[in-house]
């Protein structure tokens, strides 16, 4: 039985490396694809992002003032009562560890319980926060809820320039 093993790379897969600056006869000599003169034709003649040819760049022309609350924002893991109803049996304790085991929470962010879905089981909640509607549903079903709010995030470190004067 004769096999025709005609394996080859697809067209355009194997390209020759462009070799620059090896004389005029190569077609890529003299300026080696860098055009004629100027900063970009020189060795080490690079510029940075936002460079405006020596003009004061935009990011330095505009004032930088103000404050961003982004580093201090609170991030919650949202869990709905409808989800809890499916995964927990009556009398269980619902806290971060038990939610992790059931796959309803990930990571260390605090959990907030919301009232979406039907809820009828008597459960003990130990979470960071809960909506007013969720509290109402939990207490109506005979359960209890203890809130343990999370500690505030640590302030990010700010590099303050040292003053040059003697004290």
N, C-alpha and C positions, 0 to 999 in steps of 0.2 A: 504494500500500500504506500503510494508516494504522497508525501506531504509537501506543500509549497509554503515554506516558511519565509515569507517576504516581509520581514519586519523593518519598518523605517519610521523615523520621526516625522510628524506632520510638517507640511510646508511652513517655513517661517519660524520653526522651533529652534533651529541652530543658526545663530547669527555670528558673524565675525565681529570681534571686538574692534571698536573704532580707536585706532592708534593715532594720536595727534602729535604734531610738531616734529615730524621726521623728514623734513626737507620738502622742496617744492614739487618734486616728482611724485610724491604720494597723493597729491590732491588735498592734503590736510596739513600742509606745512605753514610757513610764515606766521600768520596770526593764530593758527590752530583753532579756528571757529569762534574766536573771541572778538571779532570785529576789529576796528582800527582805533587804537589809543583809548584813553579814558581810564577811570578808576577800576572798572570791572575787567579791563584787559591786563591789569597789573597783578603780580603775584601778591597774595594777601589782600587784594582789593575788594573786600567784602563789606557790605553794609548790614545794618540790623533792621529788624521789623520796625516800621514807623520812621525810618530815616528819611529826611526831606532835603537832602543835598546840602546840609549844613544850616538850613533855615531852622529856627526854633520849632521842634516838632509839636504837633497838635496836643499830645498828651502832656507836654510841659507848658504849653500856652494856656491851657484851661486850668482853672483853680480846682483843687481837690479838697472839698470840704464835706462835712457831714458825717453821718454815722450809719452803719448798717447793723441791724439786729440779727443778721443771719447766723453768726456763731452762737447766739443764745436762744435760738428758736426751740420750742418744745416739739418733739416728735413722738407721736403716739402710735401704738399698734391697736387698730380698731377690731373689736370682736363683737358680733351681734348676738343677741339672746337666742335667735333662731338657730344659729350654729351650735351654741352651747347646749341647747335643748337636745340636739341630735347626739352629741358626743358624751354627755354626762348622765349618770344615774342619780336618782333622788338621794339626798343626804351627802353627796360628794362636796368637797371643797374646791372652789374654782380660784386658783391663783396662777401666778406666772409659770411656776414649775409644772402644774397639772396641764396648763394650756400648751406648754412646750411638748409634753408627752403625747397629747392628742393631735399635735400638728397644727394648732390654731394660732400659735404665736412663734416668732423666731427672734433671736437676738435678745438684747438686754433692755430695749426700749420699753417704757412703761405701757401698761395695757389700759385702754378705755373701753368700757362696755356700753354699747348702744342698744336701743330697744327694738330694732327691726326684727320681725318674725314673731311667731307664737311662742309663748313660754308658760309652762304650767308646773315645773318641777321645783321641789323645795331644796334649794342649794345654798351653801354658804360661800359668799364672795369675799375675797381678799385681794382687791385690785387697786390701782392707783387712782382711777377716776371712773365715773359712770354718769350717764345723762339722767336728767330728772325722770324721763319716761321709763328708763331702764330700772331705776330705783323703785319706782311705783310698781312695775310688773313683778319685780323680785319679791317685794314685801307682800304683794297681793297673793303670790303663790305660796307664801309662808316661809320664804327664805330670809336670810340676813345678809347685810352688806357692810363690810368694814373697809373704809378708804384709807390707804396709806400713800399719800402723795409722794412723788419722787423728789430726791434732793436736787437743787438747782445745779446746772452744769457749771464746771469750773470756768472762770474767766480765761480767755485765751491770752497768752503772754504777748506783751507789746514791747518791741525794742525801743527803749527810750535812749536818745543820744545823750552821752555824758557831757556835762559842761566842762569847758577847759579851764575855768578859773580855780584859784586856790581857795581853800576854806580855812 
